[in-house]
Amino acid sequence: MTTQAVRHDAMRARNLAVVLGEVRRSGPVTRAALAEITGLTKTTVSKMVGDLLEAGMVAESAAPRDGERGRPGTAVSLSGDRVAALGLEITAGHLSACVADLTLAVRLRCAQAVDNRSRPPVETMAHLQELAHRAVDEARTAGLSVVGSTLAVPGPVDGGLLHTAPNLGWRGVRAGDLLDFPVTVENEANLAALGELWFGGGPDDFLHVSGETGIGAGLVVGGELFRGAHGLAGELGHVVVFPDGPDCRCGGRGCLERYAGQEALLRASGAAGVPELTERLRAGEADALRACERAGWALGVALTSAVNLMDPGTVVLGGIFAPLFEWIAGPVREAMSTRLAGMRRSVPELAVSRLGGDAATLGGAGRVIHRVIADPAPHLPTARPLTL
């Protein structure tokens, strides 16, 4: 390919991204308005819109007339009829998948309860692969083309390598290599934060705390995820809250997870699962109330350090903390207020996640969609499906 051809392709890719990005922000919008907003010529805009229409990424509709006479114009908006993305998640207790279209509408969800603790990675990934195949097949039946996938895992990830997932008993696993389709592997807490931002109406600056068997945190600053130097930020569950506390799977002692993780809460309350725990809480059972009070206090202690370091405007509690918010929020606020009063006039707002346990899978699907919008060229002239 000649240098001129490379430059032409690069310019076309840039123009496609500019036009599609503006359609996402401003749509429905006319071609004339797109040309004015983007600074591109009307001819270029028309060509880019034609390519995006062919790929099923945008759709046309009658433009609002605002009382004007004459022939109505044609507006362009994102289309959710073809391009879609797959979000996947592995936790200690379940596998899950979701498919979202280009408009971020959730088209399907599916989950499978399974004990993944200490199960060999190959076995767990084989079950996840079956779940992913079913989700993609169902999406295809609905006329959707899944063009990418992201997998949420409960541990720090760097360059596709899951360093350690104590609650799974995994260490040094390249989970993506164990699937028969391409996937990006990411820490579940990071994806949960992105899910809250894109699907849950989260603010531009917040700390999302994801509670499951482990506890992770994802920090969003200015509408962007803060990843740290190596993408390993957010291991809130292994912040030490009581130095002389019980041993943790990570090798430390007194970690937050040992007081506020799902296993700790269920063990202290005597409940068999989170639904039963919420029933006991509604009934006012003393053990359940004490378990949530202790967990909330420990979480507040850990969040005090996070707030002092990162100064988030809002702390969003997700995962198992969402259904328990009514009982856990008070102790969290009290612990933070007690420890932050000398340094701050107020503590961050404490909010409940609108997504609960779906945040990470939604964030995974949303990550693919945002990448497609940022660079639609590889998916033209027709969306390239994920081969499963």
C-alpha positions in Angstrom: 0.0 0.0 0.0 1.4 3.4 -1.0 2.0 6.2 1.5 -0.8 8.2 -0.1 -3.2 5.3 0.3 -2.2 4.9 4.0 -2.9 8.6 4.6 -6.2 8.4 2.9 -7.3 5.4 5.0 -6.1 7.2 8.2 -8.0 10.3 7.2 -11.2 8.3 6.4 -10.9 6.5 9.8 -10.5 9.8 11.6 -13.5 11.4 9.8 -15.7 8.3 10.5 -14.9 8.6 14.2 -15.6 12.3 14.3 -18.9 11.9 12.6 -20.1 8.9 14.7 -18.9 10.5 17.9 -20.9 13.6 17.1 -24.0 11.6 16.2 -23.7 9.9 19.6 -23.4 13.2 21.4 -25.9 15.3 19.4 -28.3 12.9 17.6 -30.7 13.0 16.0 -28.8 15.5 13.9 -28.9 16.4 10.2 -26.0 16.1 7.8 -25.9 19.9 7.5 -25.6 20.3 11.2 -22.9 17.6 11.4 -20.9 19.5 8.8 -21.3 22.7 10.7 -20.3 21.2 14.1 -17.4 19.0 12.8 -16.0 21.5 10.3 -16.0 18.8 7.6 -17.4 19.4 4.2 -21.0 18.4 3.4 -19.7 16.0 0.8 -17.4 14.3 3.3 -20.1 14.1 6.0 -22.6 12.6 3.4 -20.0 10.0 2.5 -19.2 9.1 6.1 -22.9 8.9 7.0 -23.5 6.6 4.0 -20.7 4.3 5.2 -22.1 4.3 8.7 -25.6 3.6 7.4 -24.3 0.6 5.4 -22.6 -0.7 8.5 -25.8 -0.4 10.5 -24.3 2.0 13.0 -26.7 4.8 12.4 -30.2 5.2 11.2 -32.2 7.9 9.5 -35.4 9.6 10.6 -37.4 12.7 9.9 -35.7 15.8 11.4 -37.7 18.0 13.8 -39.3 20.8 11.8 -39.8 23.4 14.5 -42.7 24.9 12.6 -40.8 25.4 9.4 -42.5 24.9 6.0 -41.3 22.8 3.2 -39.9 19.4 2.8 -38.7 17.9 6.1 -35.0 17.1 6.5 -33.5 13.8 7.5 -31.8 13.3 10.8 -29.2 10.7 11.8 -28.9 8.9 15.1 -27.2 5.9 16.5 -28.8 2.6 15.6 -29.1 -0.3 18.0 -30.3 -2.7 15.3 -27.0 -4.4 14.3 -23.8 -3.7 16.2 -23.5 -5.2 19.7 -21.0 -6.1 22.3 -20.6 -8.9 24.9 -19.8 -8.4 28.5 -18.7 -11.4 30.6 -17.8 -11.9 34.3 -16.4 -14.6 36.6 -16.9 -14.5 40.3 -16.4 -17.1 43.0 -20.1 -17.9 42.9 -21.4 -17.3 39.4 -20.7 -16.8 35.7 -22.6 -14.1 33.8 -23.0 -12.5 30.4 -24.8 -9.6 28.8 -25.2 -8.1 25.3 -25.6 -4.4 24.7 -26.2 -2.7 21.4 -24.5 0.5 20.0 -27.0 2.7 21.9 -26.0 1.0 25.2 -29.4 -0.6 25.4 -29.1 -3.9 27.2 -30.5 -6.6 24.9 -30.0 -9.7 27.0 -28.6 -11.0 30.3 -27.9 -14.5 31.4 -26.2 -16.0 34.5 -25.2 -19.3 35.9 -24.7 -20.0 39.6 -21.6 -22.1 40.0 -18.9 -22.5 42.7 -15.7 -21.5 41.0 -13.5 -21.5 44.1 -10.4 -23.6 43.6 -11.9 -24.9 40.3 -9.2 -25.3 37.6 -9.1 -22.2 35.3 -9.6 -24.5 32.2 -12.8 -25.9 33.6 -14.3 -22.6 34.6 -13.4 -21.0 31.3 -15.0 -23.9 29.4 -18.3 -23.2 31.3 -18.0 -19.5 30.6 -17.4 -20.2 26.9 -20.6 -22.2 26.7 -22.5 -19.3 28.3 -20.9 -16.8 25.9 -21.9 -19.0 22.9 -25.5 -19.1 24.1 -25.6 -15.3 24.5 -24.1 -14.6 21.1 -26.4 -17.1 19.4 -29.4 -15.4 21.0 -28.1 -12.0 20.0 -27.7 -13.3 16.4 -31.2 -14.5 16.4 -32.3 -11.0 17.2 -30.4 -9.6 14.2 -27.4 -8.4 16.2 -23.7 -8.8 15.3 -21.5 -9.1 18.3 -18.2 -7.4 17.4 -16.2 -7.7 20.6 -16.1 -8.9 24.2 -14.7 -8.0 27.5 -14.2 -10.3 30.5 -14.4 -9.1 34.1 -12.2 -11.1 36.6 -11.9 -10.7 40.4 -8.2 -9.6 40.6 -5.6 -7.3 39.3 -4.9 -7.6 35.5 -1.9 -6.3 33.6 -1.5 -6.9 29.9 -4.1 -9.6 29.9 -2.5 -11.5 32.8 -4.6 -12.1 35.9 -1.9 -11.8 38.5 -3.9 -13.3 41.4 -7.5 -14.0 42.3 -7.4 -15.4 45.8 -11.1 -16.1 45.9 -10.8 -18.3 42.9 -7.4 -19.8 43.9 -5.9 -18.6 40.6 -2.5 -17.1 40.1 -0.7 -16.0 36.9 -3.6 -17.0 34.5 -4.1 -15.6 31.0 -7.8 -16.3 31.1 -8.4 -14.9 27.6 -6.1 -17.6 26.1 -8.5 -20.3 27.4 -11.4 -19.1 25.2 -12.0 -19.8 21.6 -12.8 -16.2 20.7 -11.0 -12.9 21.2 -11.6 -11.2 24.5 -10.1 -8.3 26.5 -9.6 -9.2 30.2 -10.1 -6.5 32.8 -10.4 -6.2 36.6 -14.1 -6.4 37.6 -14.0 -3.4 39.9 -12.8 -1.2 37.1 -15.5 -2.5 34.7 -18.1 -2.1 37.4 -17.2 1.6 37.8 -17.4 2.1 34.0 -20.8 0.3 34.1 -22.0 2.7 36.7 -20.8 5.6 34.7 -22.3 4.5 31.3 -25.4 2.6 32.4 -26.2 3.8 35.9 -26.0 7.6 35.4 -23.0 7.9 37.7 -21.4 11.4 38.2 -18.1 12.3 36.5 -16.2 11.8 39.7 -16.8 8.9 42.0 -15.4 5.8 43.7 -17.3 2.7 43.0 -17.0 -0.1 45.6 -17.9 -3.5 44.3 -18.8 -6.1 47.0 -18.8 -9.8 46.3 -16.7 -12.5 47.9 -13.9 -10.0 47.5 -14.1 -6.2 47.5 -12.7 -4.0 44.8 -12.9 -0.3 43.9 -12.8 1.6 40.7 -12.1 5.3 40.6 -13.7 7.6 37.9 -12.2 11.0 37.5 -13.5 13.5 35.0 -15.6 10.8 33.4 -12.5 8.6 32.8 -11.3 5.5 34.7 -8.2 5.9 36.8 -6.1 2.8 36.3 -2.8 3.5 38.1 0.7 3.0 36.6 0.1 -0.7 35.8 -3.7 -0.9 35.8 -3.6 -2.5 39.3 -5.3 0.2 41.4 -8.4 -0.5 43.4 -7.7 -3.6 45.6 -9.8 -2.2 48.5 -10.6 -5.6 49.9 -7.0 -6.0 51.0 -6.7 -2.7 52.8 -5.9 -3.6 56.4 -8.6 -2.4 58.8 -7.6 -4.3 61.9 -3.8 -5.3 62.0 -4.4 -8.1 64.5 -7.4 -9.5 62.6 -7.8 -12.9 61.0 -5.6 -14.2 58.3 -6.6 -13.4 54.7 -6.2 -15.5 51.5 -3.9 -12.8 50.2 -1.3 -13.6 52.9 -2.1 -10.6 55.0 -4.1 -10.1 58.2 -7.1 -8.1 59.1 -8.1 -7.2 55.5 -11.4 -5.5 54.8 -12.6 -8.6 52.9 -12.5 -10.6 56.2 -15.1 -8.3 57.7 -17.2 -7.0 54.8 -16.9 -9.6 52.0 -19.8 -11.8 51.2 -18.5 -14.9 53.0 -17.8 -12.9 56.2 -21.3 -11.3 56.2 -23.0 -14.7 55.7 -20.9 -16.4 58.2 -21.5 -13.7 60.9 -25.3 -13.6 60.2 -25.9 -17.3 59.7 -27.7 -16.7 56.4 -27.2 -19.0 53.4 -27.1 -16.2 50.9 -27.7 -12.5 50.4 -31.5 -12.9 49.7 -31.9 -14.7 53.0 -29.7 -12.1 54.8 -31.9 -9.3 53.5 -35.0 -11.2 54.8 -33.4 -11.5 58.2 -32.5 -7.9 58.2 -36.1 -6.9 57.4 -37.2 -9.1 60.3 -34.8 -7.3 62.6 -32.8 -10.4 63.5 -29.9 -9.4 65.8 -27.2 -11.5 64.2 -27.9 -10.1 60.8 -28.0 -6.5 62.1 -24.7 -7.0 63.9 -23.1 -8.5 60.9 -24.0 -5.5 58.7 -23.0 -3.0 61.4 -19.6 -4.6 61.7 -19.1 -4.9 58.0 -20.3 -1.3 57.5 -17.9 0.0 60.1 -14.9 -1.9 58.6 -15.9 -0.6 55.1 -16.0 2.9 56.5 -12.6 2.6 58.0 -11.1 1.4 54.7 -12.9 4.1 52.8 -11.5 6.7 55.1 -8.0 5.9 53.7 -9.3 5.9 50.1 -11.1 9.3 50.6 -7.9 10.9 52.2 -5.9 9.7 49.2 -8.2 10.2 46.3 -10.9 12.8 47.5 -13.9 11.4 45.5 -17.0 13.5 45.5 -19.3 10.4 45.8 -18.8 6.8 46.9 -21.1 4.3 45.2 -21.8 1.0 46.9 -22.4 -1.8 44.4 -22.5 -5.6 44.2 -23.9 -7.2 47.4 -23.7 -3.8 49.1 -26.6 -2.6 46.9 -29.3 -4.8 48.4 -27.8 -4.3 51.9 -27.4 -0.5 51.5 -30.3 0.3 53.8 -28.5 -1.5 56.7 -24.9 -0.9 55.9 -24.9 2.7 54.8 -25.3 4.1 58.4 -22.2 2.4 59.9 -20.2 3.4 56.8 -21.1 7.0 57.2 -20.5 7.0 60.9 -17.0 5.4 60.5 -16.1 7.9 57.8 -17.5 10.9 59.7 -15.6 9.9 62.9 -12.3 9.6 61.1 -12.6 12.4 58.6 -14.2 15.1 60.8 -10.8 16.6 61.7 -9.7 17.0 58.1 -12.9 17.9 56.2 -16.1 19.8 56.6 -18.1 17.0 55.1 -17.7 13.4 54.0 -18.4 12.2 50.4 -21.9 11.5 49.4 -22.8 7.8 49.8 -24.9 6.4 47.1 -26.3 3.0 46.1 -25.5 1.5 42.7 -28.4 1.4 40.3 -26.9 -1.7 38.7 -26.1 -4.0 41.6 -24.4 -7.2 40.5 -24.7 -6.4 36.8 -22.3 -3.5 36.8 -19.2 -5.3 35.7 -20.8 -7.2 32.8 -22.4 -4.0 31.6 -19.1 -2.1 31.9 -17.5 -4.9 29.8 -20.0 -4.5 27.0 -19.9 -0.7 27.3 -16.1 -0.8 26.9 -16.4 -2.5 23.5 -19.1 -0.1 22.4 -17.1 2.9 23.3 -14.1 1.6 21.4 -16.3 1.0 18.3 -17.6 4.6 18.4 -14.0 5.9 18.9 -12.8 3.8 15.9 -15.6 2.5 13.7 -13.5 2.0 10.6 -12.5 -1.7 11.3 -16.2 -2.6 11.4 -17.0 -1.3 7.9 -18.5 -1.8 5.4 -20.4 -4.3 7.6 -19.9 -5.0 11.2 -17.4 -7.8 11.6 -19.0 -10.4 13.9 -17.3 -12.1 16.8 -16.7 -15.7 15.7 -17.9 -18.2 18.2 
